[in-house]
Amino acid sequence: MSPVRKTAGQKAAATRKRNTAKHRAAAEKAALTRRHRAAGKKAAATRKHRAAGRKAATTRTRRGAARKAAATRARKKEEAAPTQPAQVQEPPAPEPPVQATPETSIPE
C-alpha cells in the first residue's frame, strides 16, 4: 500500500470522526431542547410508560411460566406416587326371612 493512499485513508477517518462528533453534539443539544418543550416532556413520559408496561408484561409472563411449571411438577409428583389399592366394599348380606312363631310377630 502506497503511503499516499494510507494518508488519504487516515484523512477520511479523521473527517468522519470530526463529523460524528459534530453530529453527536447537535443531537444532544436537540434532545435537550426537546425535553425542555412540553411535547418533548410528553414524549419522554410516553417512553417511560411504555418501558414500564414492557417490564410488567415480562414479569407477568415469567410468573405465569413459573406457576405453570410448579403445577406441572405437582401433577407429575402426584402421578408418580404409588396409589393405594382401592378397597372394594362388599354389599351387606341379605337378612334371612323371618318365620312367624308364637313368640315373634311378623314386622309390618
C-alpha positions, 0 to 999 in steps of 0.5 A: 500500500502506497503511503499516499493512499494510507494518508488519504485513508487516515484523512477520511477517518479523521473527517468522519470522526470530526463529523460524528462528533459534530453530529453527536453534539447537535443531537444532544443539544436537540434532545435537550431542547426537546425535553425542555418543550412540553411535547418533548416532556410528553414524549419522554413520559410516553417512553417511560410508560411504555418501558414500564408496561414492557417490564410488567408484561415480562414479569407477568409472563415469567410468573405465569411460566413459573406457576405453570411449571410448579403445577406441572411438577405437582401433577407429575409428583402426584402421578408418580406416587404409588396409589393405594389399592382401592378397597372394594366394599362388599354389599351387606348380606341379605337378612334371612326371612323371618318365620312367624312363631308364637313368640315373634310377630311378623314386622309390618 
